[in-house]
Amino acid sequence: MSARDIRLYGDPVLRTVCAPIDTIDEGVHALVSDLLDSVALPGRAGVAAPQIGVALRAFSYNIDGDIGYVLNPTLVEVRGEPELVGEGCLSVPGLWHETPRYPWARVEGIDLDGQRVVLEGDGLLAQALQHETDHLDGKVYLTRLTPEVRKIAMRQVRESDWF
């Protein structure tokens, strides 16, 4: 299909808890195609369906050139103690903040054939799995920041030229 425009912070779809995908039809196939095209652009590690305006539980990822997707993902396990890692978001352009994330994560879901998908790992993959499942639960990474950093980040959002 095509890469889609990214919805920006303040758009109500980004605060929406996404609905599970009950039927895999042509619309879901088109959504996956758009998610894969959208995440394939340079500098993107993940794109969640609400970021392209669709309130369904699906996201795509692009980690070290490994591009894929998962439908109805659930973050089922994290390991270690949260660590501060530099994080940004396509829906909050130009901002980058130290965000607490677990160093290892596992997501389970399905593919377009209804087959079980398990994604697990550390580093950027763990961070992306947590970040994208947050989007599906109506959260943007700013909600994960410490109160002091969040105050600074929200000021930056209000002063941005895109907000």
Secondary structure as UniProt FT lines:
FT   TURN            9..10
FT   HELIX           12..15
FT   HELIX           26..39
FT   TURN            42..43
FT   STRAND          46..48
FT   HELIX           49..52
FT   STRAND          58..63
FT   TURN            64..65
FT   STRAND          66..79
FT   STRAND          83..87
FT   TURN            90..91
FT   TURN            93..94
FT   STRAND          97..101
FT   STRAND          104..110
FT   TURN            112..113
FT   STRAND          116..122
FT   HELIX           123..136
FT   TURN            137..138
FT   HELIX           141..144
FT   HELIX           147..159
//
